Structures are given as C-alpha cells and as structure tokens.
Amino acid sequence: MPLLPWAAWGIGKTELALKYALHDRAQGTYPGGIYWLQAKELAIGIEIVNFTLVYLWS
C-alpha cells in the first residue's frame, strides 16, 4: 500500500517520494508508470478526475 507522507514544510517529503519513485521505477515495481499529482495547485479531487480523464478514459 502506498504511503502518503503528511508533515510540515521543509522536512524532505518530496525528496523521500522522489527517491521511492526512482527506486521502484528501476525495480519495475509499477509497470504502468509513476504519476505525480499537484495537490498544491488545485484541489486534489480535481487532479484525480483530470488524471482519470486523460490517462484512463482515453
């Protein structure tokens, strides 16, 4: 199950996620790819819907 880190700014959450993604990409853990959602810019719900429309329904 994926881990979603939630903590204060500046403690390395993005770096941790990047290391995890690059490691698992190299291992072939996610053959469909790894996608980043921008939770900061839009509501996360909108991001999930947009992702679904672009990558899963096209």
PDB file of N, CA, C and O in Angstrom:
ATOM      1  N   MET A   1       0.842  -1.174   0.000  1.00  0.00           N
ATOM      2  CA  MET A   1       0.000   0.000   0.000  1.00  0.00           C
ATOM      3  C   MET A   1       0.889   1.240   0.000  1.00  0.00           C
ATOM      4  O   MET A   1       1.823   1.319   0.799  1.00  0.00           O
ATOM      5  N   PRO A   2       0.621   2.218  -0.882  1.00  0.00           N
ATOM      6  CA  PRO A   2       1.426   3.429  -0.925  1.00  0.00           C
ATOM      7  C   PRO A   2       1.326   4.236   0.366  1.00  0.00           C
ATOM      8  O   PRO A   2       0.287   4.265   1.026  1.00  0.00           O
ATOM      9  N   LEU A   3       2.404   4.872   0.696  1.00  0.00           N
ATOM     10  CA  LEU A   3       2.468   5.739   1.869  1.00  0.00           C
ATOM     11  C   LEU A   3       2.374   7.181   1.411  1.00  0.00           C
ATOM     12  O   LEU A   3       3.094   7.594   0.502  1.00  0.00           O
ATOM     13  N   LEU A   4       1.496   7.950   2.031  1.00  0.00           N
ATOM     14  CA  LEU A   4       1.360   9.368   1.708  1.00  0.00           C
ATOM     15  C   LEU A   4       1.863  10.193   2.882  1.00  0.00           C
ATOM     16  O   LEU A   4       1.142  10.374   3.863  1.00  0.00           O
ATOM     17  N   PRO A   5       3.093  10.696   2.797  1.00  0.00           N
ATOM     18  CA  PRO A   5       3.627  11.474   3.915  1.00  0.00           C
ATOM     19  C   PRO A   5       2.907  12.811   4.080  1.00  0.00           C
ATOM     20  O   PRO A   5       2.646  13.513   3.103  1.00  0.00           O
ATOM     21  N   TRP A   6       2.598  13.143   5.298  1.00  0.00           N
ATOM     22  CA  TRP A   6       1.899  14.388   5.622  1.00  0.00           C
ATOM     23  C   TRP A   6       2.598  15.019   6.812  1.00  0.00           C
ATOM     24  O   TRP A   6       2.492  14.518   7.932  1.00  0.00           O
ATOM     25  N   ALA A   7       3.308  16.107   6.585  1.00  0.00           N
ATOM     26  CA  ALA A   7       4.039  16.749   7.677  1.00  0.00           C
ATOM     27  C   ALA A   7       4.363  18.184   7.279  1.00  0.00           C
ATOM     28  O   ALA A   7       3.985  18.649   6.204  1.00  0.00           O
ATOM     29  N   ALA A   8       5.062  18.865   8.156  1.00  0.00           N
ATOM     30  CA  ALA A   8       5.405  20.270   7.945  1.00  0.00           C
ATOM     31  C   ALA A   8       6.323  20.467   6.741  1.00  0.00           C
ATOM     32  O   ALA A   8       6.991  19.532   6.299  1.00  0.00           O
ATOM     33  N   TRP A   9       6.348  21.687   6.218  1.00  0.00           N
ATOM     34  CA  TRP A   9       7.210  22.032   5.092  1.00  0.00           C
ATOM     35  C   TRP A   9       8.676  21.868   5.466  1.00  0.00           C
ATOM     36  O   TRP A   9       9.068  22.080   6.613  1.00  0.00           O
ATOM     37  N   GLY A  10       9.469  21.489   4.485  1.00  0.00           N
ATOM     38  CA  GLY A  10      10.920  21.513   4.643  1.00  0.00           C
ATOM     39  C   GLY A  10      11.539  20.338   5.362  1.00  0.00           C
ATOM     40  O   GLY A  10      12.689  20.428   5.791  1.00  0.00           O
ATOM     41  N   ILE A  11      10.816  19.232   5.512  1.00  0.00           N
ATOM     42  CA  ILE A  11      11.428  18.103   6.217  1.00  0.00           C
ATOM     43  C   ILE A  11      11.768  16.947   5.281  1.00  0.00           C
ATOM     44  O   ILE A  11      12.158  15.875   5.745  1.00  0.00           O
ATOM     45  N   GLY A  12      11.624  17.149   3.953  1.00  0.00           N
ATOM     46  CA  GLY A  12      12.085  16.159   2.991  1.00  0.00           C
ATOM     47  C   GLY A  12      11.047  15.218   2.427  1.00  0.00           C
ATOM     48  O   GLY A  12      11.404  14.152   1.925  1.00  0.00           O
ATOM     49  N   LYS A  13       9.767  15.572   2.490  1.00  0.00           N
ATOM     50  CA  LYS A  13       8.714  14.684   1.964  1.00  0.00           C
ATOM     51  C   LYS A  13       8.874  14.478   0.464  1.00  0.00           C
ATOM     52  O   LYS A  13       8.766  13.354  -0.026  1.00  0.00           O
ATOM     53  N   THR A  14       9.129  15.552  -0.260  1.00  0.00           N
ATOM     54  CA  THR A  14       9.274  15.441  -1.713  1.00  0.00           C
ATOM     55  C   THR A  14      10.498  14.610  -2.064  1.00  0.00           C
ATOM     56  O   THR A  14      10.438  13.770  -2.962  1.00  0.00           O
ATOM     57  N   GLU A  15      11.584  14.830  -1.382  1.00  0.00           N
ATOM     58  CA  GLU A  15      12.805  14.057  -1.628  1.00  0.00           C
ATOM     59  C   GLU A  15      12.582  12.575  -1.348  1.00  0.00           C
ATOM     60  O   GLU A  15      13.047  11.723  -2.106  1.00  0.00           O
ATOM     61  N   LEU A  16      11.884  12.268  -0.278  1.00  0.00           N
ATOM     62  CA  LEU A  16      11.559  10.882   0.051  1.00  0.00           C
ATOM     63  C   LEU A  16      10.708  10.246  -1.048  1.00  0.00           C
ATOM     64  O   LEU A  16      10.979   9.123  -1.473  1.00  0.00           O
ATOM     65  N   ALA A  17       9.681  10.962  -1.507  1.00  0.00           N
ATOM     66  CA  ALA A  17       8.815  10.445  -2.569  1.00  0.00           C
ATOM     67  C   ALA A  17       9.594  10.241  -3.861  1.00  0.00           C
ATOM     68  O   ALA A  17       9.387   9.248  -4.559  1.00  0.00           O
ATOM     69  N   LEU A  18      10.484  11.169  -4.185  1.00  0.00           N
ATOM     70  CA  LEU A  18      11.289  11.063  -5.394  1.00  0.00           C
ATOM     71  C   LEU A  18      12.218   9.852  -5.331  1.00  0.00           C
ATOM     72  O   LEU A  18      12.317   9.095  -6.297  1.00  0.00           O
ATOM     73  N   LYS A  19      12.887   9.668  -4.217  1.00  0.00           N
ATOM     74  CA  LYS A  19      13.776   8.505  -4.046  1.00  0.00           C
ATOM     75  C   LYS A  19      12.989   7.204  -4.187  1.00  0.00           C
ATOM     76  O   LYS A  19      13.434   6.271  -4.855  1.00  0.00           O
ATOM     77  N   TYR A  20      11.821   7.148  -3.554  1.00  0.00           N
ATOM     78  CA  TYR A  20      10.964   5.960  -3.633  1.00  0.00           C
ATOM     79  C   TYR A  20      10.563   5.691  -5.083  1.00  0.00           C
ATOM     80  O   TYR A  20      10.665   4.559  -5.555  1.00  0.00           O
ATOM     81  N   ALA A  21      10.108   6.726  -5.790  1.00  0.00           N
ATOM     82  CA  ALA A  21       9.648   6.570  -7.172  1.00  0.00           C
ATOM     83  C   ALA A  21      10.786   6.119  -8.081  1.00  0.00           C
ATOM     84  O   ALA A  21      10.601   5.219  -8.900  1.00  0.00           O
ATOM     85  N   LEU A  22      11.948   6.727  -7.950  1.00  0.00           N
ATOM     86  CA  LEU A  22      13.076   6.364  -8.806  1.00  0.00           C
ATOM     87  C   LEU A  22      13.555   4.947  -8.514  1.00  0.00           C
ATOM     88  O   LEU A  22      13.890   4.203  -9.436  1.00  0.00           O
ATOM     89  N   HIS A  23      13.590   4.575  -7.258  1.00  0.00           N
ATOM     90  CA  HIS A  23      13.997   3.214  -6.885  1.00  0.00           C
ATOM     91  C   HIS A  23      13.020   2.197  -7.456  1.00  0.00           C
ATOM     92  O   HIS A  23      13.439   1.212  -8.063  1.00  0.00           O
ATOM     93  N   ASP A  24      11.740   2.421  -7.272  1.00  0.00           N
ATOM     94  CA  ASP A  24      10.752   1.454  -7.738  1.00  0.00           C
ATOM     95  C   ASP A  24      10.632   1.442  -9.254  1.00  0.00           C
ATOM     96  O   ASP A  24      10.303   0.409  -9.837  1.00  0.00           O
ATOM     97  N   ARG A  25      10.895   2.579  -9.905  1.00  0.00           N
ATOM     98  CA  ARG A  25      10.916   2.577 -11.372  1.00  0.00           C
ATOM     99  C   ARG A  25      12.047   1.680 -11.860  1.00  0.00           C
ATOM    100  O   ARG A  25      11.865   0.896 -12.792  1.00  0.00           O
ATOM    101  N   ALA A  26      13.211   1.794 -11.231  1.00  0.00           N
ATOM    102  CA  ALA A  26      14.349   0.959 -11.609  1.00  0.00           C
ATOM    103  C   ALA A  26      14.073  -0.527 -11.351  1.00  0.00           C
ATOM    104  O   ALA A  26      14.555  -1.385 -12.090  1.00  0.00           O
ATOM    105  N   GLN A  27      13.307  -0.825 -10.317  1.00  0.00           N
ATOM    106  CA  GLN A  27      12.975  -2.209  -9.972  1.00  0.00           C
ATOM    107  C   GLN A  27      11.835  -2.764 -10.824  1.00  0.00           C
ATOM    108  O   GLN A  27      11.599  -3.972 -10.827  1.00  0.00           O
ATOM    109  N   GLY A  28      11.127  -1.894 -11.544  1.00  0.00           N
ATOM    110  CA  GLY A  28       9.996  -2.331 -12.348  1.00  0.00           C
ATOM    111  C   GLY A  28       8.756  -2.636 -11.527  1.00  0.00           C
ATOM    112  O   GLY A  28       7.899  -3.404 -11.962  1.00  0.00           O
ATOM    113  N   THR A  29       8.651  -2.042 -10.340  1.00  0.00           N
ATOM    114  CA  THR A  29       7.521  -2.301  -9.435  1.00  0.00           C
ATOM    115  C   THR A  29       6.195  -1.853 -10.035  1.00  0.00           C
ATOM    116  O   THR A  29       5.171  -2.509  -9.845  1.00  0.00           O
ATOM    117  N   TYR A  30       6.212  -0.748 -10.752  1.00  0.00           N
ATOM    118  CA  TYR A  30       4.984  -0.197 -11.329  1.00  0.00           C
ATOM    119  C   TYR A  30       5.104  -0.154 -12.851  1.00  0.00           C
ATOM    120  O   TYR A  30       5.505   0.870 -13.404  1.00  0.00           O
ATOM    121  N   PRO A  31       4.765  -1.245 -13.537  1.00  0.00           N
ATOM    122  CA  PRO A  31       4.949  -1.287 -14.987  1.00  0.00           C
ATOM    123  C   PRO A  31       4.101  -0.261 -15.745  1.00  0.00           C
ATOM    124  O   PRO A  31       4.426   0.086 -16.880  1.00  0.00           O
ATOM    125  N   GLY A  32       3.030   0.222 -15.138  1.00  0.00           N
ATOM    126  CA  GLY A  32       2.193   1.230 -15.787  1.00  0.00           C
ATOM    127  C   GLY A  32       2.750   2.628 -15.670  1.00  0.00           C
ATOM    128  O   GLY A  32       2.241   3.546 -16.313  1.00  0.00           O
ATOM    129  N   GLY A  33       3.781   2.816 -14.870  1.00  0.00           N
ATOM    130  CA  GLY A  33       4.399   4.124 -14.703  1.00  0.00           C
ATOM    131  C   GLY A  33       4.101   4.728 -13.345  1.00  0.00           C
ATOM    132  O   GLY A  33       3.317   4.194 -12.561  1.00  0.00           O
ATOM    133  N   ILE A  34       4.736   5.836 -13.093  1.00  0.00           N
ATOM    134  CA  ILE A  34       4.567   6.584 -11.851  1.00  0.00           C
ATOM    135  C   ILE A  34       4.102   7.987 -12.236  1.00  0.00           C
ATOM    136  O   ILE A  34       4.699   8.625 -13.103  1.00  0.00           O
ATOM    137  N   TYR A  35       3.047   8.460 -11.599  1.00  0.00           N
ATOM    138  CA  TYR A  35       2.468   9.760 -11.921  1.00  0.00           C
ATOM    139  C   TYR A  35       2.451  10.642 -10.684  1.00  0.00           C
ATOM    140  O   TYR A  35       2.200  10.174  -9.573  1.00  0.00           O
ATOM    141  N   TRP A  36       2.723  11.931 -10.894  1.00  0.00           N
ATOM    142  CA  TRP A  36       2.692  12.907  -9.809  1.00  0.00           C
ATOM    143  C   TRP A  36       1.434  13.753  -9.953  1.00  0.00           C
ATOM    144  O   TRP A  36       1.121  14.226 -11.045  1.00  0.00           O
ATOM    145  N   LEU A  37       0.728  13.939  -8.873  1.00  0.00           N
ATOM    146  CA  LEU A  37      -0.439  14.819  -8.852  1.00  0.00           C
ATOM    147  C   LEU A  37      -0.076  16.078  -8.077  1.00  0.00           C
ATOM    148  O   LEU A  37       0.549  16.002  -7.019  1.00  0.00           O
ATOM    149  N   GLN A  38      -0.464  17.225  -8.598  1.00  0.00           N
ATOM    150  CA  GLN A  38      -0.170  18.503  -7.955  1.00  0.00           C
ATOM    151  C   GLN A  38      -1.262  18.847  -6.952  1.00  0.00           C
ATOM    152  O   GLN A  38      -2.247  19.493  -7.310  1.00  0.00           O
ATOM    153  N   ALA A  39      -1.107  18.437  -5.737  1.00  0.00           N
ATOM    154  CA  ALA A  39      -2.111  18.699  -4.704  1.00  0.00           C
ATOM    155  C   ALA A  39      -2.098  20.156  -4.263  1.00  0.00           C
ATOM    156  O   ALA A  39      -3.079  20.633  -3.694  1.00  0.00           O
ATOM    157  N   LYS A  40      -1.034  20.851  -4.507  1.00  0.00           N
ATOM    158  CA  LYS A  40      -0.888  22.226  -4.048  1.00  0.00           C
ATOM    159  C   LYS A  40      -1.653  23.226  -4.932  1.00  0.00           C
ATOM    160  O   LYS A  40      -2.255  24.173  -4.427  1.00  0.00           O
ATOM    161  N   GLU A  41      -1.623  23.008  -6.238  1.00  0.00           N
ATOM    162  CA  GLU A  41      -2.182  23.971  -7.173  1.00  0.00           C
ATOM    163  C   GLU A  41      -3.704  23.912  -7.273  1.00  0.00           C
ATOM    164  O   GLU A  41      -4.356  24.956  -7.279  1.00  0.00           O
ATOM    165  N   LEU A  42      -4.265  22.750  -7.348  1.00  0.00           N
ATOM    166  CA  LEU A  42      -5.709  22.561  -7.472  1.00  0.00           C
ATOM    167  C   LEU A  42      -6.179  21.653  -6.345  1.00  0.00           C
ATOM    168  O   LEU A  42      -5.375  21.029  -5.652  1.00  0.00           O
ATOM    169  N   ALA A  43      -7.455  21.592  -6.180  1.00  0.00           N
ATOM    170  CA  ALA A  43      -7.985  20.613  -5.234  1.00  0.00           C
ATOM    171  C   ALA A  43      -7.583  19.220  -5.718  1.00  0.00           C
ATOM    172  O   ALA A  43      -7.654  18.936  -6.914  1.00  0.00           O
ATOM    173  N   ILE A  44      -7.170  18.366  -4.814  1.00  0.00           N
ATOM    174  CA  ILE A  44      -6.696  17.033  -5.190  1.00  0.00           C
ATOM    175  C   ILE A  44      -7.787  16.246  -5.921  1.00  0.00           C
ATOM    176  O   ILE A  44      -7.478  15.437  -6.796  1.00  0.00           O
ATOM    177  N   GLY A  45      -9.028  16.467  -5.582  1.00  0.00           N
ATOM    178  CA  GLY A  45     -10.122  15.790  -6.274  1.00  0.00           C
ATOM    179  C   GLY A  45     -10.152  16.127  -7.756  1.00  0.00           C
ATOM    180  O   GLY A  45     -10.385  15.254  -8.592  1.00  0.00           O
ATOM    181  N   ILE A  46      -9.917  17.388  -8.081  1.00  0.00           N
ATOM    182  CA  ILE A  46      -9.870  17.819  -9.476  1.00  0.00           C
ATOM    183  C   ILE A  46      -8.689  17.166 -10.183  1.00  0.00           C
ATOM    184  O   ILE A  46      -8.812  16.733 -11.329  1.00  0.00           O
ATOM    185  N   GLU A  47      -7.559  17.095  -9.512  1.00  0.00           N
ATOM    186  CA  GLU A  47      -6.385  16.447 -10.095  1.00  0.00           C
ATOM    187  C   GLU A  47      -6.657  14.976 -10.399  1.00  0.00           C
ATOM    188  O   GLU A  47      -6.264  14.478 -11.454  1.00  0.00           O
ATOM    189  N   ILE A  48      -7.320  14.286  -9.493  1.00  0.00           N
ATOM    190  CA  ILE A  48      -7.624  12.869  -9.701  1.00  0.00           C
ATOM    191  C   ILE A  48      -8.576  12.696 -10.880  1.00  0.00           C
ATOM    192  O   ILE A  48      -8.386  11.802 -11.704  1.00  0.00           O
ATOM    193  N   VAL A  49      -9.593  13.541 -10.966  1.00  0.00           N
ATOM    194  CA  VAL A  49     -10.532  13.473 -12.097  1.00  0.00           C
ATOM    195  C   VAL A  49      -9.796  13.755 -13.405  1.00  0.00           C
ATOM    196  O   VAL A  49      -9.986  13.033 -14.384  1.00  0.00           O
ATOM    197  N   ASN A  50      -8.970  14.781 -13.436  1.00  0.00           N
ATOM    198  CA  ASN A  50      -8.208  15.105 -14.649  1.00  0.00           C
ATOM    199  C   ASN A  50      -7.302  13.951 -15.054  1.00  0.00           C
ATOM    200  O   ASN A  50      -7.221  13.604 -16.232  1.00  0.00           O
ATOM    201  N   PHE A  51      -6.629  13.364 -14.092  1.00  0.00           N
ATOM    202  CA  PHE A  51      -5.765  12.213 -14.371  1.00  0.00           C
ATOM    203  C   PHE A  51      -6.575  11.076 -14.983  1.00  0.00           C
ATOM    204  O   PHE A  51      -6.163  10.473 -15.974  1.00  0.00           O
ATOM    205  N   THR A  52      -7.715  10.792 -14.395  1.00  0.00           N
ATOM    206  CA  THR A  52      -8.578   9.715 -14.889  1.00  0.00           C
ATOM    207  C   THR A  52      -9.020   9.985 -16.323  1.00  0.00           C
ATOM    208  O   THR A  52      -8.970   9.091 -17.168  1.00  0.00           O
ATOM    209  N   LEU A  53      -9.449  11.201 -16.597  1.00  0.00           N
ATOM    210  CA  LEU A  53      -9.906  11.541 -17.939  1.00  0.00           C
ATOM    211  C   LEU A  53      -8.796  11.423 -18.979  1.00  0.00           C
ATOM    212  O   LEU A  53      -9.027  10.933 -20.084  1.00  0.00           O
ATOM    213  N   VAL A  54      -7.605  11.867 -18.631  1.00  0.00           N
ATOM    214  CA  VAL A  54      -6.512  11.876 -19.588  1.00  0.00           C
ATOM    215  C   VAL A  54      -5.890  10.495 -19.777  1.00  0.00           C
ATOM    216  O   VAL A  54      -5.638  10.078 -20.908  1.00  0.00           O
ATOM    217  N   TYR A  55      -5.641   9.778 -18.668  1.00  0.00           N
ATOM    218  CA  TYR A  55      -4.851   8.549 -18.759  1.00  0.00           C
ATOM    219  C   TYR A  55      -5.661   7.259 -18.721  1.00  0.00           C
ATOM    220  O   TYR A  55      -5.188   6.226 -19.195  1.00  0.00           O
ATOM    221  N   LEU A  56      -6.844   7.295 -18.178  1.00  0.00           N
ATOM    222  CA  LEU A  56      -7.600   6.049 -18.042  1.00  0.00           C
ATOM    223  C   LEU A  56      -8.781   5.957 -18.986  1.00  0.00           C
ATOM    224  O   LEU A  56      -9.203   4.848 -19.313  1.00  0.00           O
ATOM    225  N   TRP A  57      -9.331   7.066 -19.438  1.00  0.00           N
ATOM    226  CA  TRP A  57     -10.502   7.041 -20.313  1.00  0.00           C
ATOM    227  C   TRP A  57     -10.183   7.403 -21.748  1.00  0.00           C
ATOM    228  O   TRP A  57     -11.093   7.494 -22.572  1.00  0.00           O
ATOM    229  N   SER A  58      -8.921   7.610 -22.069  1.00  0.00           N
ATOM    230  CA  SER A  58      -8.602   7.999 -23.450  1.00  0.00           C
ATOM    231  C   SER A  58      -8.078   6.832 -24.254  1.00  0.00           C
ATOM    232  O   SER A  58      -7.762   6.987 -25.434  1.00  0.00           O
TER     233      SER A  58
END
